[in-house]
Amino acid sequence: MHGHDLGKLFSELPEEAKATVLEAATAIRPQHKLKAGTDVIACLKEVSNAFEKWRYLYENENLLIDMRALLYALHTAYEACCRVRKLKGKE
């Protein structure tokens, strides 16, 4: 997988990995103050171009990123990784 588009990268994950991410996202969702109906995939898409915007900041007038979406996406990734590590430890 290549690129910086987080939504596209997520869509290219194996089904088992997607399921782990979505389970983690569901578990931690109540900790984040997001608009009703917002899910981790929407958050990934919302922040998917942050790297390019910040990397080429001289080319962009608007560098704003919804930090709630970014924090939720990061927290979800962390939680998913922790779940995988626990599973690997049981093997």
N, CA, C and O atoms as CSV, one atom per row, in Angstrom:
chain,resi,resn,atom,element,x,y,z
A,1,MET,N,N,0.854,-1.177,0.000
A,1,MET,CA,C,0.000,0.000,0.000
A,1,MET,C,C,0.896,1.235,0.000
A,1,MET,O,O,1.917,1.293,0.685
A,2,HIS,N,N,0.480,2.210,-0.786
A,2,HIS,CA,C,1.262,3.440,-0.891
A,2,HIS,C,C,0.329,4.636,-0.856
A,2,HIS,O,O,-0.849,4.538,-1.200
A,3,GLY,N,N,0.877,5.769,-0.433
A,3,GLY,CA,C,0.127,7.012,-0.488
A,3,GLY,C,C,-0.178,7.575,0.882
A,3,GLY,O,O,0.197,7.015,1.912
A,4,HIS,N,N,-0.870,8.699,0.863
A,4,HIS,CA,C,-1.195,9.406,2.097
A,4,HIS,C,C,-2.693,9.525,2.321
A,4,HIS,O,O,-3.126,10.072,3.334
A,5,ASP,N,N,-3.477,9.026,1.400
A,5,ASP,CA,C,-4.933,9.096,1.529
A,5,ASP,C,C,-5.385,8.014,2.503
A,5,ASP,O,O,-5.469,6.842,2.138
A,6,LEU,N,N,-5.676,8.407,3.740
A,6,LEU,CA,C,-5.972,7.450,4.799
A,6,LEU,C,C,-7.227,6.636,4.525
A,6,LEU,O,O,-7.286,5.456,4.870
A,7,GLY,N,N,-8.223,7.247,3.915
A,7,GLY,CA,C,-9.431,6.511,3.559
A,7,GLY,C,C,-9.138,5.411,2.560
A,7,GLY,O,O,-9.645,4.297,2.690
A,8,LYS,N,N,-8.321,5.718,1.562
A,8,LYS,CA,C,-7.950,4.730,0.542
A,8,LYS,C,C,-7.082,3.638,1.156
A,8,LYS,O,O,-7.271,2.458,0.861
A,9,LEU,N,N,-6.142,4.018,1.999
A,9,LEU,CA,C,-5.291,3.022,2.649
A,9,LEU,C,C,-6.124,2.077,3.516
A,9,LEU,O,O,-5.884,0.869,3.537
A,10,PHE,N,N,-7.107,2.635,4.233
A,10,PHE,CA,C,-7.983,1.792,5.042
A,10,PHE,C,C,-8.728,0.800,4.154
A,10,PHE,O,O,-8.838,-0.379,4.494
A,11,SER,N,N,-9.236,1.270,3.025
A,11,SER,CA,C,-10.013,0.392,2.132
A,11,SER,C,C,-9.162,-0.743,1.566
A,11,SER,O,O,-9.708,-1.767,1.153
A,12,GLU,N,N,-7.858,-0.587,1.537
A,12,GLU,CA,C,-6.965,-1.610,1.000
A,12,GLU,C,C,-6.499,-2.615,2.059
A,12,GLU,O,O,-5.808,-3.579,1.730
A,13,LEU,N,N,-6.869,-2.400,3.314
A,13,LEU,CA,C,-6.496,-3.342,4.368
A,13,LEU,C,C,-7.211,-4.675,4.173
A,13,LEU,O,O,-8.293,-4.716,3.589
A,14,PRO,N,N,-6.620,-5.760,4.654
A,14,PRO,CA,C,-7.332,-7.041,4.647
A,14,PRO,C,C,-8.585,-6.938,5.517
A,14,PRO,O,O,-8.634,-6.129,6.443
A,15,GLU,N,N,-9.582,-7.744,5.226
A,15,GLU,CA,C,-10.861,-7.681,5.945
A,15,GLU,C,C,-10.691,-7.857,7.449
A,15,GLU,O,O,-11.366,-7.186,8.230
A,16,GLU,N,N,-9.806,-8.743,7.859
A,16,GLU,CA,C,-9.575,-8.979,9.287
A,16,GLU,C,C,-9.039,-7.716,9.967
A,16,GLU,O,O,-9.440,-7.391,11.085
A,17,ALA,N,N,-8.144,-7.013,9.295
A,17,ALA,CA,C,-7.588,-5.777,9.850
A,17,ALA,C,C,-8.661,-4.691,9.929
A,17,ALA,O,O,-8.735,-3.957,10.915
A,18,LYS,N,N,-9.488,-4.593,8.891
A,18,LYS,CA,C,-10.586,-3.614,8.917
A,18,LYS,C,C,-11.517,-3.893,10.088
A,18,LYS,O,O,-11.940,-2.971,10.785
A,19,ALA,N,N,-11.837,-5.164,10.304
A,19,ALA,CA,C,-12.730,-5.530,11.403
A,19,ALA,C,C,-12.132,-5.140,12.745
A,19,ALA,O,O,-12.845,-4.652,13.621
A,20,THR,N,N,-10.838,-5.346,12.916
A,20,THR,CA,C,-10.165,-4.970,14.163
A,20,THR,C,C,-10.228,-3.466,14.380
A,20,THR,O,O,-10.501,-3.001,15.486
A,21,VAL,N,N,-9.975,-2.712,13.327
A,21,VAL,CA,C,-10.021,-1.244,13.420
A,21,VAL,C,C,-11.438,-0.782,13.758
A,21,VAL,O,O,-11.621,0.070,14.628
A,22,LEU,N,N,-12.426,-1.330,13.086
A,22,LEU,CA,C,-13.810,-0.908,13.335
A,22,LEU,C,C,-14.282,-1.292,14.736
A,22,LEU,O,O,-15.024,-0.536,15.362
A,23,GLU,N,N,-13.865,-2.454,15.235
A,23,GLU,CA,C,-14.199,-2.848,16.606
A,23,GLU,C,C,-13.565,-1.890,17.611
A,23,GLU,O,O,-14.210,-1.479,18.576
A,24,ALA,N,N,-12.311,-1.538,17.384
A,24,ALA,CA,C,-11.625,-0.596,18.266
A,24,ALA,C,C,-12.303,0.772,18.226
A,24,ALA,O,O,-12.494,1.412,19.260
A,25,ALA,N,N,-12.661,1.207,17.029
A,25,ALA,CA,C,-13.317,2.509,16.867
A,25,ALA,C,C,-14.636,2.551,17.626
A,25,ALA,O,O,-14.954,3.547,18.276
A,26,THR,N,N,-15.398,1.472,17.541
A,26,THR,CA,C,-16.683,1.404,18.235
A,26,THR,C,C,-16.489,1.447,19.743
A,26,THR,O,O,-17.250,2.102,20.454
A,27,ALA,N,N,-15.474,0.751,20.226
A,27,ALA,CA,C,-15.226,0.689,21.668
A,27,ALA,C,C,-14.844,2.042,22.263
A,27,ALA,O,O,-15.247,2.362,23.382
A,28,ILE,N,N,-14.075,2.833,21.530
A,28,ILE,CA,C,-13.600,4.107,22.094
A,28,ILE,C,C,-14.438,5.307,21.675
A,28,ILE,O,O,-14.235,6.408,22.186
A,29,ARG,N,N,-15.361,5.115,20.768
A,29,ARG,CA,C,-16.184,6.228,20.255
A,29,ARG,C,C,-16.801,7.090,21.343
A,29,ARG,O,O,-16.778,8.315,21.218
A,30,PRO,N,N,-17.362,6.501,22.425
A,30,PRO,CA,C,-17.987,7.344,23.458
A,30,PRO,C,C,-17.020,8.319,24.147
A,30,PRO,O,O,-17.452,9.302,24.748
A,31,GLN,N,N,-15.736,8.049,24.059
A,31,GLN,CA,C,-14.745,8.931,24.690
A,31,GLN,C,C,-14.489,10.204,23.882
A,31,GLN,O,O,-13.869,11.145,24.377
A,32,HIS,N,N,-14.960,10.228,22.663
A,32,HIS,CA,C,-14.684,11.353,21.765
A,32,HIS,C,C,-15.969,12.124,21.478
A,32,HIS,O,O,-17.023,11.533,21.243
A,33,LYS,N,N,-15.868,13.408,21.500
A,33,LYS,CA,C,-17.030,14.261,21.275
A,33,LYS,C,C,-17.154,14.565,19.778
A,33,LYS,O,O,-16.699,15.600,19.291
A,34,LEU,N,N,-17.778,13.637,19.076
A,34,LEU,CA,C,-17.965,13.765,17.635
A,34,LEU,C,C,-19.437,13.984,17.333
A,34,LEU,O,O,-20.306,13.624,18.128
A,35,LYS,N,N,-19.707,14.569,16.191
A,35,LYS,CA,C,-21.094,14.744,15.756
A,35,LYS,C,C,-21.755,13.385,15.596
A,35,LYS,O,O,-21.105,12.405,15.234
A,36,ALA,N,N,-23.037,13.336,15.866
A,36,ALA,CA,C,-23.789,12.087,15.702
A,36,ALA,C,C,-23.618,11.569,14.279
A,36,ALA,O,O,-23.671,12.339,13.320
A,37,GLY,N,N,-23.417,10.276,14.148
A,37,GLY,CA,C,-23.278,9.665,12.834
A,37,GLY,C,C,-21.866,9.670,12.278
A,37,GLY,O,O,-21.613,9.065,11.236
A,38,THR,N,N,-20.942,10.340,12.952
A,38,THR,CA,C,-19.555,10.370,12.478
A,38,THR,C,C,-18.867,9.070,12.865
A,38,THR,O,O,-18.899,8.662,14.026
A,39,ASP,N,N,-18.247,8.426,11.887
A,39,ASP,CA,C,-17.522,7.195,12.190
A,39,ASP,C,C,-16.045,7.373,11.854
A,39,ASP,O,O,-15.641,8.405,11.318
A,40,VAL,N,N,-15.256,6.371,12.170
A,40,VAL,CA,C,-13.813,6.482,11.977
A,40,VAL,C,C,-13.453,6.619,10.505
A,40,VAL,O,O,-12.469,7.282,10.178
A,41,ILE,N,N,-14.215,6.018,9.621
A,41,ILE,CA,C,-13.916,6.139,8.187
A,41,ILE,C,C,-14.101,7.579,7.728
A,41,ILE,O,O,-13.291,8.091,6.956
A,42,ALA,N,N,-15.146,8.228,8.188
A,42,ALA,CA,C,-15.356,9.642,7.862
A,42,ALA,C,C,-14.217,10.493,8.415
A,42,ALA,O,O,-13.758,11.430,7.762
A,43,CYS,N,N,-13.768,10.159,9.620
A,43,CYS,CA,C,-12.654,10.907,10.221
A,43,CYS,C,C,-11.370,10.698,9.430
A,43,CYS,O,O,-10.617,11.647,9.210
A,44,LEU,N,N,-11.116,9.471,9.003
A,44,LEU,CA,C,-9.928,9.209,8.185
A,44,LEU,C,C,-9.970,10.019,6.889
A,44,LEU,O,O,-8.966,10.600,6.479
A,45,LYS,N,N,-11.116,10.050,6.264
A,45,LYS,CA,C,-11.254,10.814,5.016
A,45,LYS,C,C,-11.076,12.308,5.267
A,45,LYS,O,O,-10.498,13.020,4.446
A,46,GLU,N,N,-11.581,12.779,6.417
A,46,GLU,CA,C,-11.484,14.202,6.723
A,46,GLU,C,C,-10.047,14.653,6.935
A,46,GLU,O,O,-9.689,15.776,6.578
A,47,VAL,N,N,-9.227,13.793,7.510
A,47,VAL,CA,C,-7.836,14.180,7.794
A,47,VAL,C,C,-6.851,13.564,6.808
A,47,VAL,O,O,-5.639,13.673,6.994
A,48,SER,N,N,-7.360,12.917,5.764
A,48,SER,CA,C,-6.492,12.159,4.861
A,48,SER,C,C,-5.458,13.005,4.141
A,48,SER,O,O,-4.404,12.492,3.763
A,49,ASN,N,N,-5.724,14.255,3.946
A,49,ASN,CA,C,-4.748,15.084,3.227
A,49,ASN,C,C,-3.944,15.984,4.171
A,49,ASN,O,O,-3.259,16.895,3.705
A,50,ALA,N,N,-4.011,15.754,5.468
A,50,ALA,CA,C,-3.285,16.593,6.432
A,50,ALA,C,C,-1.786,16.574,6.163
A,50,ALA,O,O,-1.139,17.621,6.192
A,51,PHE,N,N,-1.233,15.402,5.905
A,51,PHE,CA,C,0.203,15.305,5.665
A,51,PHE,C,C,0.632,16.188,4.501
A,51,PHE,O,O,1.587,16.957,4.609
A,52,GLU,N,N,-0.080,16.071,3.392
A,52,GLU,CA,C,0.286,16.861,2.220
A,52,GLU,C,C,0.072,18.351,2.447
A,52,GLU,O,O,0.879,19.171,2.006
A,53,LYS,N,N,-1.027,18.709,3.142
A,53,LYS,CA,C,-1.285,20.125,3.415
A,53,LYS,C,C,-0.183,20.708,4.278
A,53,LYS,O,O,0.291,21.813,4.018
A,54,TRP,N,N,0.227,19.977,5.300
A,54,TRP,CA,C,1.239,20.501,6.217
A,54,TRP,C,C,2.635,20.421,5.604
A,54,TRP,O,O,3.481,21.278,5.860
A,55,ARG,N,N,2.871,19.392,4.798
A,55,ARG,CA,C,4.178,19.236,4.175
A,55,ARG,C,C,4.435,20.357,3.167
A,55,ARG,O,O,5.549,20.869,3.058
A,56,TYR,N,N,3.385,20.726,2.435
A,56,TYR,CA,C,3.510,21.779,1.438
A,56,TYR,C,C,2.746,23.018,1.891
A,56,TYR,O,O,1.955,23.581,1.133
A,57,LEU,N,N,2.983,23.431,3.111
A,57,LEU,CA,C,2.194,24.522,3.690
A,57,LEU,C,C,2.325,25.827,2.920
A,57,LEU,O,O,1.412,26.651,2.956
A,58,TYR,N,N,3.406,26.029,2.247
A,58,TYR,CA,C,3.573,27.252,1.464
A,58,TYR,C,C,2.633,27.291,0.258
A,58,TYR,O,O,2.409,28.359,-0.312
A,59,GLU,N,N,2.079,26.135,-0.138
A,59,GLU,CA,C,1.163,26.078,-1.273
A,59,GLU,C,C,-0.302,26.148,-0.848
A,59,GLU,O,O,-1.184,26.259,-1.699
A,60,ASN,N,N,-0.570,26.086,0.442
A,60,ASN,CA,C,-1.940,26.026,0.935
A,60,ASN,C,C,-2.288,27.256,1.760
A,60,ASN,O,O,-1.484,27.727,2.565
A,61,GLU,N,N,-3.472,27.759,1.553
A,61,GLU,CA,C,-3.937,28.891,2.346
A,61,GLU,C,C,-4.630,28.414,3.616
A,61,GLU,O,O,-4.596,29.094,4.641
A,62,ASN,N,N,-5.255,27.251,3.545
A,62,ASN,CA,C,-6.021,26.738,4.675
A,62,ASN,C,C,-5.350,25.480,5.209
A,62,ASN,O,O,-5.350,24.445,4.542
A,63,LEU,N,N,-4.782,25.560,6.400
A,63,LEU,CA,C,-4.103,24.419,7.001
A,63,LEU,C,C,-4.926,23.810,8.127
A,63,LEU,O,O,-4.426,22.983,8.890
A,64,LEU,N,N,-6.178,24.214,8.232
A,64,LEU,CA,C,-6.999,23.741,9.337
A,64,LEU,C,C,-7.396,22.278,9.145
A,64,LEU,O,O,-7.773,21.848,8.055
A,65,ILE,N,N,-7.297,21.543,10.229
A,65,ILE,CA,C,-7.701,20.144,10.276
A,65,ILE,C,C,-8.571,19.993,11.522
A,65,ILE,O,O,-8.271,20.574,12.565
A,66,ASP,N,N,-9.632,19.224,11.416
A,66,ASP,CA,C,-10.482,18.963,12.577
A,66,ASP,C,C,-9.709,18.055,13.528
A,66,ASP,O,O,-9.553,16.862,13.269
A,67,MET,N,N,-9.234,18.620,14.614
A,67,MET,CA,C,-8.404,17.864,15.550
A,67,MET,C,C,-9.187,16.744,16.226
A,67,MET,O,O,-8.602,15.721,16.583
A,68,ARG,N,N,-10.485,16.910,16.410
A,68,ARG,CA,C,-11.275,15.820,17.009
A,68,ARG,C,C,-11.239,14.591,16.111
A,68,ARG,O,O,-11.089,13.469,16.593
A,69,ALA,N,N,-11.374,14.799,14.827
A,69,ALA,CA,C,-11.319,13.697,13.870
A,69,ALA,C,C,-9.932,13.053,13.872
A,69,ALA,O,O,-9.806,11.829,13.841
A,70,LEU,N,N,-8.904,13.884,13.910
A,70,LEU,CA,C,-7.538,13.374,13.919
A,70,LEU,C,C,-7.265,12.568,15.188
A,70,LEU,O,O,-6.699,11.477,15.121
A,71,LEU,N,N,-7.662,13.097,16.331
A,71,LEU,CA,C,-7.438,12.397,17.603
A,71,LEU,C,C,-8.206,11.080,17.659
A,71,LEU,O,O,-7.692,10.082,18.165
A,72,TYR,N,N,-9.417,11.072,17.149
A,72,TYR,CA,C,-10.205,9.840,17.129
A,72,TYR,C,C,-9.542,8.805,16.224
A,72,TYR,O,O,-9.448,7.633,16.589
A,73,ALA,N,N,-9.089,9.221,15.066
A,73,ALA,CA,C,-8.417,8.302,14.145
A,73,ALA,C,C,-7.140,7.747,14.767
A,73,ALA,O,O,-6.870,6.549,14.673
A,74,LEU,N,N,-6.358,8.610,15.399
A,74,LEU,CA,C,-5.125,8.168,16.050
A,74,LEU,C,C,-5.414,7.224,17.213
A,74,LEU,O,O,-4.754,6.195,17.358
A,75,HIS,N,N,-6.386,7.568,18.033
A,75,HIS,CA,C,-6.750,6.740,19.173
A,75,HIS,C,C,-7.243,5.379,18.687
A,75,HIS,O,O,-6.923,4.352,19.286
A,76,THR,N,N,-8.010,5.369,17.617
A,76,THR,CA,C,-8.496,4.119,17.042
A,76,THR,C,C,-7.331,3.254,16.573
A,76,THR,O,O,-7.307,2.052,16.836
A,77,ALA,N,N,-6.375,3.850,15.886
A,77,ALA,CA,C,-5.207,3.101,15.413
A,77,ALA,C,C,-4.431,2.509,16.585
A,77,ALA,O,O,-4.007,1.354,16.541
A,78,TYR,N,N,-4.251,3.303,17.623
A,78,TYR,CA,C,-3.547,2.828,18.818
A,78,TYR,C,C,-4.290,1.652,19.449
A,78,TYR,O,O,-3.684,0.628,19.764
A,79,GLU,N,N,-5.597,1.800,19.632
A,79,GLU,CA,C,-6.402,0.752,20.244
A,79,GLU,C,C,-6.391,-0.520,19.394
A,79,GLU,O,O,-6.304,-1.622,19.935
A,80,ALA,N,N,-6.479,-0.379,18.083
A,80,ALA,CA,C,-6.444,-1.542,17.188
A,80,ALA,C,C,-5.098,-2.262,17.301
A,80,ALA,O,O,-5.050,-3.491,17.334
A,81,CYS,N,N,-4.021,-1.505,17.357
A,81,CYS,CA,C,-2.690,-2.111,17.501
A,81,CYS,C,C,-2.569,-2.846,18.836
A,81,CYS,O,O,-1.998,-3.935,18.892
A,82,CYS,N,N,-3.096,-2.267,19.897
A,82,CYS,CA,C,-3.070,-2.926,21.206
A,82,CYS,C,C,-3.842,-4.237,21.160
A,82,CYS,O,O,-3.401,-5.232,21.735
A,83,ARG,N,N,-4.977,-4.254,20.492
A,83,ARG,CA,C,-5.782,-5.473,20.368
A,83,ARG,C,C,-5.026,-6.553,19.593
A,83,ARG,O,O,-5.068,-7.726,19.964
A,84,VAL,N,N,-4.346,-6.168,18.535
A,84,VAL,CA,C,-3.585,-7.133,17.744
A,84,VAL,C,C,-2.442,-7.694,18.582
A,84,VAL,O,O,-2.183,-8.897,18.548
A,85,ARG,N,N,-1.765,-6.846,19.322
A,85,ARG,CA,C,-0.660,-7.313,20.174
A,85,ARG,C,C,-1.154,-8.306,21.212
A,85,ARG,O,O,-0.477,-9.296,21.488
A,86,LYS,N,N,-2.341,-8.054,21.803
A,86,LYS,CA,C,-2.899,-8.986,22.783
A,86,LYS,C,C,-3.191,-10.328,22.123
A,86,LYS,O,O,-2.910,-11.378,22.700
A,87,LEU,N,N,-3.756,-10.297,20.915
A,87,LEU,CA,C,-4.051,-11.535,20.190
A,87,LEU,C,C,-2.767,-12.299,19.861
A,87,LEU,O,O,-2.713,-13.521,19.997
A,88,LYS,N,N,-1.746,-11.579,19.433
A,88,LYS,CA,C,-0.477,-12.223,19.082
A,88,LYS,C,C,0.162,-12.852,20.313
A,88,LYS,O,O,0.811,-13.893,20.210
A,89,GLY,N,N,-0.015,-12.232,21.471
A,89,GLY,CA,C,0.548,-12.760,22.721
A,89,GLY,C,C,-0.129,-14.043,23.162
A,89,GLY,O,O,0.457,-14.819,23.916
A,90,LYS,N,N,-1.357,-14.283,22.704
A,90,LYS,CA,C,-2.091,-15.485,23.084
A,90,LYS,C,C,-1.755,-16.681,22.193
A,90,LYS,O,O,-2.136,-17.809,22.506
A,91,GLU,N,N,-1.056,-16.449,21.100
A,91,GLU,CA,C,-0.729,-17.542,20.179
A,91,GLU,C,C,0.397,-18.389,20.709
A,91,GLU,O,O,0.802,-19.354,20.061
